[in-house]
């Protein structure tokens, strides 16, 4: 049986039956106390040595483990416990570890957290406190497992031409791209910087009949104005000082394929006329040339500015706007597709750690909270860059908000706009419900179980907040 199937079946078993807890404890009296105090809530397995624990850990059957640092053959030191804790990251990378340590061993507890432990509980053990820690740790595991399941579903169906999303808005965009790719009409893609306009253009081209032909990309705002006409349409020898030979322009290079004009709003008016002519007649002329060249290339344009306002201000031609805007596409900002934030963050994290050969690196619960709370003015590109920043400064296994540079940013946003308690509660409720729906693929029963509420109550909340599934 494939490993992934076994893992899914174990996860299902974990949800249906009592939560499975592995206790690694060499003191018989403490082990008995834990089994007696926790046995009603959890299905408990107890081992007293690291060698006994390893095969159980590799079985991937235990979401949560409690680990006494003082284990044989050196029960009076944390040596063996720390060694096993380090091994767990590879033996059972998804398992959460709660370290059991003495009251006077705060330094050991801090070191254990640095090694990847989810939490710690001091001896003598207060069962009420341990129960709270266990409940919270199992909830974190369940949320992360749901997110992993979502990622597995995405990888099984395949990302959409390299674009990852589970939000309804992006789902509609993907369907629109599929429809648009079947035609040859001009497309105008609008969206803020960093939302993925170039990726959308690549998707349209790759799904079209022109996929085997060139896709030529031009950033209209990155080329000096005095060179732009030559770049777009080419030039003949002697067309200007320094033109030692003929140059084939980008439009000719895109013949039979697609040309993507990014930041189209940056084009000077004189060149807008030539783009308009191409759209009307399918012809261009090289700078300094006299021959009219007929081409067959589809135009996809993109802008992060409001071209309708530019038309009113006279900086963009109205006739060109209407020619380009045959098929308009809008890419929502990341703050409008909150369900995608963690999916993208985990994707970038896994992709980059694989390149860096870093092994398992995870986001701390605080980092997850910071990621979902931030408004992402730089959109997907900013999210990707913050993951890269974290990996460049943190060489450990757990990424925190400070590694992402989000701690101060989140605090500053909170200072600038403090909502009322009622608004904050409603916002938190809406965000939590949407996240649960995203993690469960809009399955109401699973989402209700994840939120620890009933299906009728969840239906009432969906209706109250106008959340569609």
N, C-alpha and C positions, 0 to 999 in steps of 0.2 A: 504494500500500500504506500503511495507517495507520502512524503513527509508532510506536505501541505494539507492533504486530506486528513491525515492523522491529527494534525494540529486543529483543524476545523471541528473534527468530531470530539476532541477533548474539550474544546471551547464550549460546544453545545452541551456536553455532559456536565461541565462546570456550571452552566446556567440553569440547567434543569434540576440538579441535585444540590446538596449542601456545598457550600464553598470549601474547597480543599486547601488545607493549611499544613505546611511542613514545618515542624518544630525541631531545630537542631540544638539540643541541650543535653549536657553530660551530667548535670545534677539531678538525681532521681526525684528528689523532693520538689524541685521547681517544675520538672516535667509533669509530675502528677498534678501539681497545682494548676498548671495550664490546661491539661486535658480535662480536669474536673470543671474548671471555670469557663472553658470555651467550647466544650464538647457539644452543647445544645445547638450552637450557632454554626460550628464548622466541623467538617470531616477531617480529623486530625491524624497525622502520621508523625511519630517521634523517632528520631535517631540521635545517637550520642557522639558519633565521630564523623569526621569529614569524609572518610572512605565510604561510609554507609550512605552519606548524603549525595555524593556525586552521581551515582546511577539514577537516583530519584530526580535529581535536578535535570539531568539530560532527557528524562522522559517527557518533559514539558507539561507535566500534569498538575503542577502547583503554581497558581497565580502569585501567591504570597508565601514568604518564608520568614520565620523568626530565627535569628542566628545569635547564639551566645558566643562572644568572642573568645572566651576561655575554654578551649577544647583540647582533648588529649592529642599528642603526648605532653603538651605544655599547658595544663589547665589554669595555671596561675599567671599566665601572660596572654596578651591578645594575638600573639604571633600566628597561631594556627587559624584563628578566626579571620584575621586580615587576609591571610593567604587564600582561604576558601572564598571570601568575599570578592577578591580580585578574579578568581576563576569563574565565578557565577556569571560575569558579563559575557563569557563565551559559552559556558555550559547551558545557560538559560537566560538569554539576553532580555527577554520580556518579563521575567519574574521580578517581583518587587521584594526587597529584603528589608526587614525591620531588625535592627541590631539591638540585642539585649546587653546592657552594660551596667557597671556599678555606679552608684551615686557620685563617687569621687573620681570618676573616669571621664570627665567632660572632654578632655583632649582626645581620648579614643573615639568618642562619639562623633566629634567633628571630623576626625580623620576618616571614619567609616562613611560619613556622608560624602566626603570628597572622593571616596573610592566607588561611589554609586549607590550606597544604601538609600532607601526611600525615607526612612525615619529611624528613630531609636526610642527605646523605653528603658528606664533605669530600674535597677534592683534596689530594694525589694520591690517586686512587681505589684503594681496596683491594677487589678483586673479591669476596673472601670476605665482607667486611662488607656490601658492596652486595647480594650474593646473599641474605644474611639479611634485610636491609631489604626487598628485593623480595618474598621469600617471605611475610613477615609482612603486607606491604601488599596483596598479591594475596588473602591469606586474609581480611583485613578486607573487601576489596571483595566477595568471594564471600559472606560472611556477610550483608553489607548488601544485596546483590542478592537473596539468598534471602528476606530480610525484606521487601524491596520487592515481590517476587513474591507473597508471602503477603498483603500489603496489597492488591495488585491483585486477587487472587482474592477477598478479602473484599469489595472494592468492586464487583466484577462480580456476586457473588451477592447483595450488599446486606447492610447490617448488620441485625441482628435488632431491629427496632423501635427503632433508635438505640443498641442495646447491642452492643459489639464484644467478641468473644472467640473464641479457637481452642482453649481448653483443654477436655478431655473433660468436666470437671465442669460447666462453663457450657453445653456442648453438650447435656448431659442436662437442665439447667435450661430451656433454650430449648424443648426438646421437651415438657417438662412444662407450660410456659406455654401452648404451642399447644393441648395437651389441655384444660387448665383453662379456657381462653377459650371453649370450646364449651359450657360449662355455666354455671349461674347460682349455684352453691354459694358460700358464704363462703370466703374464702382468708385464711390467716394466713402472712405472709411474715416469716421470721426471718433475722437476719444482723447483723453488727457495723455500727457507724456508718460511713458512706461507701462501703458495698458496692453501692448502687444499688437499694435496695428500692422507692423511688418510681418509678424507671424500669421495674422489673418490673411494678408496678401499672399504669402507663400502657400497657405492652405488652399485659397481659391485657385491659384495657378496649378498646384499639384493635383487637384481634383478635376481640372479642366482637360479638354482635348489637346491643349497646348503643353501639357505636362512634360513632354519629351523635348520641347523647344526651350530656348533661353528665357530665364527670368532675370531681367536687368533692373537693378535697384539704384535709384538716384535720390540722394538727400539734397533737396533744393536749397536748404538753408546752410549747407556745409561747404558749398562751392562758391568762391568769389564771383560776384556778378559779372566781371569782365571776362571770366572764363566759362561761364555757364552756357552761353549759346554754343560755343565750340564743343563743350562736353555733350550737350544734348543732340546737336545736329551735325557735328563734324565741321571740317573746313578743308579748303583746297590749298595747295601750295601757294604761298605769297599772299594769302588772304589778309595777313597782318604781320607786323614785324615779329620775326621768330618762327613763322609758319614755314618750316623748311620742307614739308611734305604734306601729302594728303592724310587727313585723320578721319576715321570712320566714327560717327557719333553714336551715342547710346541708343537712339531710336532705331538706327540701322542694325545695330547689334541685336536688338530685340525682335527683328523681323520674324514673323510666324510664331512668336512667343508673346511674352507679357512684359510691359514696362511699368515699374512701380515708382511713382513720383511722391516721395515722402516730403512732408512740410510744403505742400503745394502752395500754401498761402504766402510763402516767401518769394515766389517767382515775381520778377519785375514785370510791369505791364507790357513792355515790348515783347517779351518772350511768351506771355500769356496769349498774345495774338497768334504766334506760331503754333502753340499747342492747340488752340482753337481751330486753326486751319487743318492741322493733322486730323483732328476729330471729325471735321466736316468732309474733308476730301481724301484723307489717307495718304497725303504727300508731305514731303519735307524737302528743303534745299540746304546744302552745305554752305557754311559761311564762305563768301567769296566765289561761290559756284553759280552756274547758270542753268544747270540741269535739274529738272524736277524728278524726285525719286519717289516712286510709289511703294508703300510699305503696308504690311498687314500685321499689326501688333495691337494687343488689347491694352488699354490703359486702366490701371488702378491707381487712384490718388489717395493721399491721407493727409489729415490736418489735425492739429491740436488746438486750433483757433476757430472762432465762429466766422465762417466764410460769408454768411448772410450779413453779418455786421460789417465785414470788410467790403462787401458790395455796396452797402449804404454809404460807407466812408469813401468810396471811390478807389480803393487800393486793390480791388479784385473785380475783374470783368463779370458782369451779370450773365452774359451769354455763355461764357466759359463755365461759370458755376452750374448753370442748368445743363450744359452738355456733360459735365462730369458727374452730376448728381442723379444720373439715371437710376442707379441702384444704391441708395444710401445704407450704410451700415454704421451702427454705433456700438463701440466697445465700452462696457461699463467700467468704472473705476473699481479698485479693489475694495474700497469701503462699501460699495454697493453690492458686493458679492462676498460677504463675510464667510459664507460656507466654504469658500475656496482657500482661505488664508492658511489654515493648518495643512491642508492637502498639498499646497504649493511649497510651504515651508519644509515639510518632511521630504518632499521630492527633491528640492534643492540640496537639503542636508545629506540625503542618501547619495545623490549623484556626485556631490563634491567629496564626501568622505571616501567614496569608492575611488575617485581619481587620486586622492591624496594617500590612499591606502591607510586610513586612520582607524579602521575597525568601527565598532559600534559607538556612535555618538548620539545622545538623545537630548531633547528639550526638557528642561525642568518644568514642573507645574507652574511656577511663577513666570517662566518664559512663555509658556503657552498662553497664560492669561494676558501677558503684555502684548503678545502678537495679536490677539483677538481684540484687545482694547484700543490699539493704535489706529489712527485714521488713514494712514498710508497715502500721504500727498504725492509720493513718487511712484505709487502703484506697484505692479509686479516687479519692475526693475529695482525699486528700492528694497523690496522684500528679499530678492535674490542677493543684492549687495550686502544687506545686513547679515545674512547667513554666511556669506564669504568673510565678512569682517569678523564675525564670531569665531570662525574656524582659524582665522589667521592669528588671533590673540589668545584663544583658549586651547591649550593642548590636552585638556582633560576629556572626560567622557560625558559630561553634562554641561549644557549651555544654559546660562542664566540671563536675565534681562540686561544686566550690565554688559555682557559680552555682545549683545545685539545693539547696544547703544540706545535702549528703549526706556530705561529706568527714568532718566531725567526728562525725556520727551513726553512720557506718559504723565508724569507729575505736572509738567508745564501745561499740558492740555487740560488736566483736571483743575488747575488754578484758573485758567482762562475761562472755562465754562463749567460751572458747578450746577448740575440740574437739581430740581426739587426731589425730595425723597420719593414722591409718587411717580414722577417721571423716570427716576433711576430704577425703581422697582419694575415698572412696565418695560423699560428698555432691557433690563437684565432678563426678565421673563421671556420677552420676544427673542432675544439673542440665544438664550438657552434652548428654547423650543426649536428654533431654526437649526441650531447646531445638532440637536438630537435627531431631527428629521434627516439632516444631511448624513449623519453618521450611520443611520439605519436605512438609507435609501427610501425615505418617505414611508416607511412601514409604521403605521400608527400604533400597532400593538407593541412592537419592539421599542419604539420611541417612548411610549408610556411606561414600559418597564424600566427603561434607562433613566427616566425622570422620576421614578418611584411614585407614579400616580396611576389613576384608572383611565381606561380608554374614553368613557363619557366625559370625564373632567378634561382630558386633553382636547377632545372635540370642542368642548365649550370654550377653551382657551384659544383654539385656532379660530373659531368664529368671532370671539371677542376682539382679537388683534388683527383679523383679516388676513390670516396666513393661509395661503393656498398650498395644496399638496399635489 
